[in-house]
């Protein structure tokens, strides 16, 4: 067959077309995960509304505080997820050793994935399965993550996220909430 005479159009199905770099990077195999991610992306509230300081007021009493927190956590759930992810990215970028540890671990896993199709890894005359190879990577990377303070970073991210989310959820007055209720400063 002569390559100069090959003609035709290639049609890519709509469900396989990804727009932009984020679409190419975010290919999820699980339909449930893909659906959850799309739902989160669709529920992001405008950031100008999210950070509007004019809407920050202290609640009048503990009951109003509880209602406000529950309502805001439900309403701004997707925004809070991005606050959490922003703190994770901040921690990884400000801890170079942790960044190196993550890159090394992911690189080793990628190499295992590539090599598993080509040839099997032999160690002392025994063939290691792919799961065993991933186990070796996990065991070998544990000291590196320990040196990089990964545990401290995880708990810092959880604590900082909880603090910031609760602070915002406690003080932000949503449009549907009764803004005429007396503020804490007016009662005292």
Secondary structure, DSSP 4 states (H G I P E B T S, - for coil): --GGG--------GGG---HHHHHH---S-HHHHHHHHHHHHTPPPHHHHT-GGGB---SSHHHHHHHHHHHHHHTHHHHHHHHHHHHHHHHHT-HHHHHHHHHHHHHHHHHHHHHHH--EEETTEEEPHHHHHHHHHHHHHHHHHHTTHHHHHHHHHHHHHHHHHHHHHHBPPTTS-TTSPPHHHH-
